[in-house]
Every structure is written in C-alpha cells, then in structure tokens.
Amino acid sequence: MNSNFTDRSFKRKILRRVAFCLTLTSALCGTSAAVAAWEPTKPVEFVVPAGTGGGADQMARLIQGVVIKYKLMKEPLIVVNKSGGAGAEGFLSVKEAKGDPHKLIVTLSNLFTTPMATGVPFNWRDMTPVSMMALDQFVLWVNADTPYKTGKDYLAAVKAAGPNKFKMGGTGSKQEDQILTAGIERASATKFIYIPFKGGGEVAVQLVGKHVDSTVNNPIEAVAQWRANQLRALCVFDDKRMPYKTKVTDKLSWGDIPTCKESGISADYVMLRGVFTSPGVTKDQLEFYVNMLKKVRETPEWKDYMEKGAFNQTSMSGDAFNDWLGKAENMHRDLMKEAGFMAK
C-alpha cells in the first residue's frame, strides 16, 4: 500500500512538471510568434513613381541602403522607377497588387495631384499608408551667374520683362512644382513659361546649363550644385526658415536662406515624403514595415540625410497619418481647382 501511494505521488509530480513545461513552452512559443509574426518571404519591390535622380528616387535608394547595411530585412529591397503618367504607372501597380505585402512605394504629393489632373482611377485610399518619413521643402533657385540676390530681385526682373519671358523648370506637369509656380504667379503678378522635366535631378542640370531661368526644386535635388556654387538659393517656401546651421557652401547654411515671405512672396508649400504598401495587407504585415521604417529613421545615415537635404523631420503612422492624408487631399483639391489643373 505504501508502495502504491508512493507511485501515485511520483506520477502526480511528473504530471505537474510536464504540465509546467508545456505551459512554459507554450508561453515561449507565443512570445516568439509575436516577435516574428511576419516578414517578407521574397524580394520586396520598392516603387518610385518619379524619374531617377529626384528626391523620391534618392530617398528610396537611401532607405534601400540602410535596410541592407543594418540587415533590417532578410529579403532584398529592389528599387524600381515607374514614372509614366506623372507617377500613375507606379501608383496603379501598387493598387493592383491587392493583398501582396512584397510591394512598397515611396510617395510624394503627386499621390494627390496625379489623379486630380489626369482623371486616372486612383486615390491614396487604394493603397495602405505605412509611414510619413518627412516633409520636403521647396526653394527658389537661379543660376549662380545671374545678378539676382533675393527672390524680390528676381521676380521684379520677371515682372519687368513681361509675361512668358522667363522659364521656370520643374518636375512634371500639374504637379507640385507647377502648382507652386502658379502660386508664385498669383502672389507676385508675374507669368512664367513652365518647362516640365522627368525628375528633380534633371531640373537642376537644366538650370546649371541655363536652359531655364529658375526652378522650385527641393533642397536635396539641388544641394550638389549649390555646394559647387553653380546655383543660388533665393528663398524657401515655408513660414519659417530651415533649422539647419551647418555650412553647406563656403558661406551659407540652409538656415541662412530667407523665407519667400521675407522676400515679399506670399506663397508657401511643403511636400509629403511617405511610404505606402499594397491594399489588403494584414495587420502583422503592415506592422513589420512600420517598425522597419522606424529603425531606418533611427540610423545616423538617415539623420545625416535629413540634415543634408534640409527636410522637415515630421513623421507619423497609423491614425495620425491617415488623418493628415485626408486633410492634405482636400488642400490639394483646392489648389488644383484654383490653378485650373483639374481633369475636365
């Protein structure tokens, strides 16, 4: 009898230990599953809905380099430029990839302007917002050989020459650069010949070559030519100066550039730099990219890129990003209507 009692006690101890181990294993497995809920299982296409050399292209390739360097993703991140139809080609390729989490797209404000100007069947809600990475500034640039030292000087010359004498270069038609150009025209009673190019890199080269008289390029798109004293920055289209004090040229920092309002030009505009993925992705798939891009923004390479490109470092995701997108869409609709750029 004592022997049986001992056997039963021993069995109960064994069963308790097994149950404990199973519970512990289950907990550990659950934690592991939560940490690695999903990750890409094949190469991820990173679409740029613009030409090569511009701000969107540069940002996508920087993100690609950071992801590779810090091993933030096991699978390759492949940058693909799809600029056709003012970016519509790129946006539609993501819209049509419903449920495919192996596709990302870097977005600028043509996210709003392209469907409004062309009537292409696309809206930002046709994709899944991941993160706002930053907001981009616009600067009024002229060739460094010109006599213009301020935005006021330049626009006085444009006005004196009469309408359609000076050429303004920009990226695309009826997109951010032309919207801003229309705003400058209204604010200063001037009129430009607007010349569209495929990307900001080409826009800067055209200004260096004096094929246009001015541009409203983003800082990152013209910084190399500014540093080389080939271009001159006249003013920035924002309500306050940029905060960066490190010298970029031999004499000037981004913070030394006055606002265009200081130069008497009542026009301002900032542009989205964000990342979206395909419609219909799961919560885990979205969360993977949100976390990956958060890690990108924490790297020294990203912080250096932000300063060199004089970005406004606002970032957001989730409901805050969705709310911002809705307000930005309404703002762009008003601007497009006012400029007469809406599709008929």
C-alpha positions in Angstrom: 0.0 0.0 0.0 2.8 2.4 0.8 4.4 1.4 -2.4 1.2 2.3 -4.4 0.9 5.6 -2.6 4.5 6.4 -3.4 3.9 5.5 -7.1 0.9 7.7 -7.3 2.7 10.7 -5.6 5.6 10.3 -8.0 3.2 10.2 -11.0 1.4 13.3 -9.8 4.8 15.1 -9.5 5.8 14.1 -13.0 2.5 15.2 -14.4 2.7 18.6 -12.7 6.2 19.1 -14.1 5.1 18.1 -17.6 2.2 20.5 -17.4 4.5 23.3 -16.2 6.9 22.6 -19.0 4.1 22.6 -21.6 2.8 25.9 -20.2 6.3 27.4 -20.3 6.9 26.1 -23.8 3.6 27.5 -25.0 4.4 30.9 -23.5 7.8 30.9 -25.1 6.4 29.9 -28.4 3.7 32.5 -28.2 6.3 35.2 -27.5 8.5 34.1 -30.4 5.5 34.1 -32.7 4.6 37.6 -31.6 8.1 38.9 -32.3 8.3 37.3 -35.7 4.7 37.4 -36.7 5.5 38.1 -40.3 8.4 39.1 -42.5 8.9 39.1 -46.3 9.5 35.7 -47.9 10.7 37.0 -51.3 12.3 40.2 -52.7 10.3 43.4 -52.0 9.8 45.8 -54.9 10.2 49.5 -53.8 8.4 51.6 -56.4 9.4 55.2 -57.2 6.5 57.0 -59.0 9.0 59.5 -60.5 12.2 59.6 -62.5 15.7 58.9 -61.4 17.8 61.4 -59.5 14.9 63.3 -57.9 14.0 63.5 -54.3 11.8 60.4 -54.2 14.4 58.3 -56.0 17.1 59.5 -53.7 15.1 58.7 -50.6 14.1 55.2 -51.8 17.7 54.4 -52.6 18.9 55.7 -49.2 16.3 53.5 -47.4 17.4 50.6 -49.5 21.0 51.1 -48.5 20.1 51.4 -44.8 18.0 48.3 -44.9 20.8 46.3 -46.4 23.5 47.7 -44.1 21.6 47.1 -40.9 20.0 43.8 -42.1 16.5 45.1 -41.3 15.0 42.7 -43.8 16.2 39.2 -44.8 15.0 39.6 -48.4 16.3 42.1 -50.9 14.6 45.6 -51.3 14.6 46.4 -55.0 14.1 50.0 -56.2 12.1 50.3 -59.4 11.3 53.6 -61.1 7.8 53.8 -62.7 7.3 57.4 -63.6 4.8 57.0 -66.5 1.7 59.2 -66.5 3.1 61.6 -63.9 3.5 58.7 -61.5 0.2 57.0 -62.2 2.1 53.9 -63.5 3.7 53.4 -60.1 0.5 54.1 -58.1 -1.6 51.7 -60.2 1.0 49.0 -60.0 0.6 49.0 -56.2 -3.2 49.4 -56.3 -3.4 46.3 -58.5 -1.2 44.2 -56.2 -4.0 43.7 -53.7 -3.0 41.5 -50.7 0.6 41.4 -51.9 2.8 42.6 -49.0 6.0 42.4 -51.1 5.5 45.8 -52.7 6.2 49.3 -51.3 6.0 52.7 -52.8 7.6 56.0 -51.8 5.1 58.8 -52.2 5.3 62.5 -52.8 2.4 64.8 -53.2 1.6 63.6 -56.7 -0.2 61.0 -54.7 -3.0 63.6 -54.7 -2.3 65.7 -57.8 -1.8 63.0 -60.4 -5.4 61.5 -60.2 -6.9 65.0 -59.9 -5.0 66.2 -63.0 -5.4 63.1 -65.2 -8.6 61.5 -64.0 -6.8 58.2 -63.6 -8.8 55.9 -61.4 -6.7 56.1 -58.3 -6.9 57.5 -54.8 -4.5 57.3 -51.9 -7.0 55.1 -50.1 -6.4 52.5 -52.8 -3.2 51.7 -51.0 -2.2 51.1 -47.4 -0.4 54.0 -45.7 2.7 52.9 -43.8 4.6 55.9 -42.6 5.2 59.6 -43.2 9.0 59.7 -43.4 9.4 63.5 -43.6 8.1 66.6 -45.3 10.1 68.3 -48.0 10.8 72.0 -48.6 10.8 73.9 -51.9 13.5 76.5 -52.7 13.5 79.1 -55.4 16.8 78.6 -57.3 18.6 80.6 -60.0 21.9 80.1 -61.8 24.8 81.5 -59.8 25.9 83.5 -62.8 22.8 85.7 -62.7 22.7 89.0 -60.9 19.7 88.1 -58.7 20.5 88.0 -54.9 17.0 87.8 -53.5 13.6 86.5 -54.5 12.3 90.1 -54.7 15.1 91.0 -57.1 14.3 88.0 -59.4 10.6 88.5 -59.5 11.0 92.2 -60.2 13.0 91.2 -63.3 10.4 88.7 -64.3 7.7 91.2 -64.0 9.6 93.9 -65.8 10.2 91.6 -68.8 6.5 90.9 -69.2 4.6 87.7 -69.2 6.0 84.4 -70.6 9.6 85.7 -71.0 11.3 83.8 -68.1 11.3 80.0 -68.0 10.5 78.1 -64.7 11.7 74.5 -64.7 10.0 71.8 -62.6 9.2 68.1 -62.2 6.2 67.0 -64.1 3.1 68.9 -65.3 0.2 69.9 -63.0 2.1 68.5 -60.0 3.8 70.1 -57.0 6.3 72.3 -58.9 3.8 73.7 -61.3 1.2 74.2 -58.5 3.8 76.2 -56.6 4.8 78.1 -59.8 1.1 79.1 -60.2 1.1 80.3 -56.6 4.1 82.4 -57.2 2.5 83.9 -60.3 -0.7 84.8 -58.4 1.3 86.2 -55.4 3.6 88.4 -57.5 1.6 89.3 -60.6 4.1 87.5 -62.8 3.8 84.9 -65.5 6.4 82.2 -66.4 6.8 79.7 -69.2 6.7 76.5 -67.2 9.0 73.7 -68.6 8.4 70.2 -67.2 11.1 67.6 -66.7 11.0 64.0 -65.5 12.8 64.4 -62.2 14.5 66.9 -59.9 17.9 65.8 -60.8 17.3 66.7 -64.5 15.7 70.0 -63.4 18.9 71.0 -61.5 21.1 70.1 -64.5 18.9 72.2 -66.8 19.3 75.2 -64.6 23.1 74.8 -64.4 23.1 74.7 -68.2 20.9 77.9 -68.3 18.2 76.1 -70.3 15.7 77.5 -67.8 15.9 80.7 -65.7 14.7 79.4 -62.3 13.4 76.3 -60.6 11.5 75.4 -57.4 13.5 72.3 -56.7 13.7 70.6 -53.3 16.9 71.1 -51.3 18.2 67.5 -51.8 17.7 67.8 -55.6 20.0 70.8 -56.0 22.4 70.7 -53.0 25.3 69.3 -55.0 25.0 72.2 -57.5 24.6 74.7 -54.7 27.6 73.4 -52.9 29.6 73.7 -56.1 28.5 77.4 -56.5 26.7 76.6 -59.7 23.2 77.6 -58.3 22.0 80.3 -55.9 19.2 79.7 -53.4 17.0 82.8 -53.2 14.3 81.8 -50.7 12.4 78.8 -49.1 8.6 78.4 -49.5 7.8 77.9 -45.8 6.5 80.1 -43.0 9.8 79.8 -41.1 13.5 79.3 -42.0 15.0 75.9 -42.0 16.7 75.0 -38.7 20.0 73.6 -40.1 23.0 75.8 -39.2 25.9 73.7 -40.6 27.5 75.4 -43.6 26.7 73.7 -46.9 28.5 76.1 -49.2 31.7 78.0 -48.2 29.5 80.7 -46.7 25.9 79.6 -46.3 23.8 77.1 -44.3 20.3 76.0 -45.1 19.2 78.2 -42.2 20.7 81.3 -43.9 18.1 81.1 -46.7 15.3 83.6 -46.1 11.7 82.6 -46.4 10.0 83.7 -49.6 7.6 85.7 -47.4 10.6 87.7 -46.1 11.2 88.4 -49.8 7.6 89.6 -50.3 6.4 86.4 -52.0 3.2 85.2 -50.2 3.4 81.6 -51.3 4.4 78.5 -49.2 4.2 74.7 -49.8 5.7 71.6 -48.3 5.6 68.1 -49.8 4.9 64.7 -48.5 7.7 62.0 -48.4 5.9 58.9 -47.3 5.8 55.1 -47.8 2.7 53.0 -48.7 2.2 49.3 -49.4 -0.5 47.3 -51.2 -4.2 47.3 -50.3 -5.5 44.4 -48.3 -2.3 43.6 -46.3 -2.7 42.1 -42.9 -2.0 44.0 -39.6 1.2 42.0 -39.0 2.5 42.8 -42.5 1.8 46.5 -42.0 3.4 46.4 -38.6 6.6 44.9 -40.0 7.1 47.8 -42.3 6.1 50.4 -39.7 8.8 49.0 -37.4 11.4 48.6 -40.2 11.0 52.3 -41.2 11.1 53.4 -37.6 14.5 51.7 -37.4 15.6 53.4 -40.6 14.8 56.8 -39.1 16.9 56.0 -36.0 20.1 55.4 -38.0 22.9 58.0 -38.3 22.7 57.7 -42.1 19.1 58.8 -42.1 19.7 61.7 -39.7 22.6 62.9 -41.9 20.4 62.6 -45.0 17.7 64.7 -43.2 20.1 67.5 -42.4 21.9 67.5 -45.8 18.5 67.6 -47.6 17.1 70.2 -45.1 14.0 68.1 -44.5 11.2 68.9 -42.1 11.6 65.8 -39.9 7.9 65.3 -39.1 7.0 61.6 -39.1 3.8 59.6 -38.3 1.9 56.4 -38.9 -1.4 54.9 -38.1 -4.5 57.0 -37.5 -2.5 60.3 -37.3 -1.0 59.6 -40.8 -4.4 58.8 -42.2 -5.9 62.0 -40.8 -3.1 64.0 -42.2 -3.6 62.4 -45.7 -7.3 63.3 -45.7 -6.6 67.0 -44.9 -3.8 67.2 -47.4 -6.0 65.7 -50.1 -8.6 68.4 -49.5 -5.9 71.1 -49.6 -4.5 69.9 -52.9 -8.0 69.7 -54.4 -8.5 73.4 -53.6 -5.1 74.3 -55.0 -5.7 72.3 -58.2 -9.1 73.9 -58.7 -7.7 77.4 -58.2 -4.9 76.8 -60.7 -7.3 75.3 -63.2 -5.4 71.9 -63.2 -8.3 69.6 -62.5 -9.2 67.0 -65.2 -12.2 68.1 -67.3 
